[in-house]
Amino acid sequence: MKGFNNQDLLKPENMIRLYARGAFPMANESGEINWYLPEERAIIPLDNYNYPRSLRKFIEQSKLQYRFDSDTVEVIRQCADREETWISEKLINAYKGLMDYDFIHSVEVYESDELIGGLYGVAIGGAFFGESMFSKKSQASKAALMMLIERLIRKRFAILDVQFMTDHLRMFGAVKIPFGEFEKMLEDAYKRKSEF
């Protein structure tokens, strides 16, 4: 991004400007953080998502507890805890800065008070930019995603961005759209006064 060095791009005000334009950060193997604007974007339509039957049964029968924003930093660290990760320590610190302005949010899944799954993302107006999820037990991250979808609908969000298509996301009804269409959806989302 012209006119900014990498450190400047991680200041909260600049991160929010970049997210609002549809960009998202990822650290490479050397730890350098770059911002990306893919030509296609994957979203889960909040007015046309899919609730997998097996997941519905799992959620109804399990005794898991769901919380929101109760341990966001730990969720981010768990998402980063894998052999190859784009979530560097520098990026974690930048996310902490966003937390001070109430832009970063998380969903946590607990079993007997043990954190076994979750996800986090950035919320701006009626847009939620999903960043990453983790699961220590089968179905935990999927359950977190379902709880997120239901919360975003209740809170009148317009868009759930999931960045890249995966089989995991496709089962929830994720679709790929051109970036120009994504930008128009963001414009509409920012007109809403949604709060996570």
N, C-alpha and C positions, 0 to 999 in steps of 0.2 A: 504494500500500500504506500503510495507516494507520499513523502513528507513526514513519515513516522519511522522511527527505528523500532526494533522488536519490543524493547522495554516500554516505549510509549504506547504501543498497541495493547499492552496488558493493563493499562490504567483503566479503572472501572468505566469512566465516561467514554473512552474510546472503544472498549469492548462492547458496550451497549450499542454504540453507533454501528459497529460492524455487524453485530448480531441482527440489529434492526434491518440492515440491508440484505440479510440472508446469508452472511458469511459465518463460518465457524472455524475455531482454531484446532490444530493438531500438532503435537510435537513429533519431530522425526527421531531417528535413532541417536543422533548426536545431541538431542535435547533442544534444538532450534525449533521455535514455534512459528508455523506458517498459518495463514488464513486462506480458506478455500471457498470458492463459489462455483459448484458444479453446474453444468448446463442442464442437468435433470435433477429433480429433487424427489425424494420419497416422502409421502405423507400418509397418515392414517386419517381418512375422512371421518370427522366426528359425527356426521349425519348419516354415515353409511359404513360403519365398521363391522367387524365380525367378532362375535364372542364364541370361541371354540367350545363345543359342547363338553368335551372332556375336561376342559379347564373350569367351566361352570360347575361341573360335578365335583371337581377337586376342591374348589373354593367353598362350596356349600358343605362339604363333608369334613374339611380340615378344621383344625382349631388354631389357625394362624391369626396373629394380630397385625393390623396395618396402622401405620402412623405416617404423619406428614411433617417434614421439616424437623424431626426430633433429633436426628444425628446426621446431618447432611455431609459434613466433612468425612465422617467414617464411611458413608456410602461412596463418596468419590474415591477414597483410598482403596476400598474394596474393588471398585471398578478398575482401578489402576493396577491392582495386584494380580498380574498375569505375566507370562513369559515375555510377550511383546505387547507394549502399551504405548498409546499416543498421549497418555495423561502423565506428563512429567511433574516433578516437584514444583517447578516454576509455574506451571499451569494450575496446579492445585492452589498455590498461594494467590494466583490471580482470581480464581473462583472464590476464595475466601473474601477478597475485596468486594466482589459482587454481592456476597451475602450481606455485607453491611448496608447495601442499598435495596435489599429484598428482591433481587432479581433471580437468585439461584434457589431452586426448590428440589425437594426429594420425596420419594415414597419409600418407606421402609417396611420390610416384612419380618416379623418376629415369630419365633417358636419358643415358648417357655422363656421369654425375655432374651433369647439369643437372636442376633441379627443374621438372618439366613438368605436375604435377598433384598434387592432394591434397585432404584434408578434415580437419576437426577437430570435436571435440565434448566434452561433459562426461560423465564416468562416475561414477555413484554406485551402489555395490553392484552389482546385476546389471542396472542400467539404463544405456543409453548414449543421451545426448541429442545427436543429430547437429545441428550448427549451420550449417556452410556448406562448399562445395567449390569448387574451381577447376580449370580445365584450359587449358593452353597448347597442347596438341596433342589431336587427336581421340581420344576414348576414354579419355584419361588419368584424368578424374574418375570415370568409370564403373568403371575398373579399380581405383581407390582404394576405391570403395564395395564392390566385390566382395571385396577383401582385408580390409576392415573386417568385413563379414558373416562371412567364414570365421574371422577371429580371435575375434569375439564368441562364435561357436558353440564354438570350441575352449576358450575361457575360461569357458564356462558362463554367459554372460549370458542374461537372460530377455527383454529388450525392446530394440528399436532404434527410438527415436522420431525421426521426420523432420519433425515439425511440420506442414507443409502438403503437400498432394498436388500433384505435378507429373507431366507425361507421363514425364519422365526417371526419376522414382521408381516410377511405376506399372509400368514394364517389369521392375522387380525384385520385383514382387508386393506393393507398398505398398497398404494399405487404410486407409480412414477409419473411426474408431470413436468413439462418444460419449465425452465426457470422463469420465463416471462409470465406464465400463469401463476407460478408461485409468488412472484412479486405482487401481482394484483390481489391475491388472497391475503398477503401481508398487509397491504394498504387497507383492506376491509377490516382485518383483525385489529389494527391499531385504532380504529374508530370506536372500539368497544372499551368499556371501563372495567374489564374483568380483573379480578384479583384472585390469586391462587389460594 
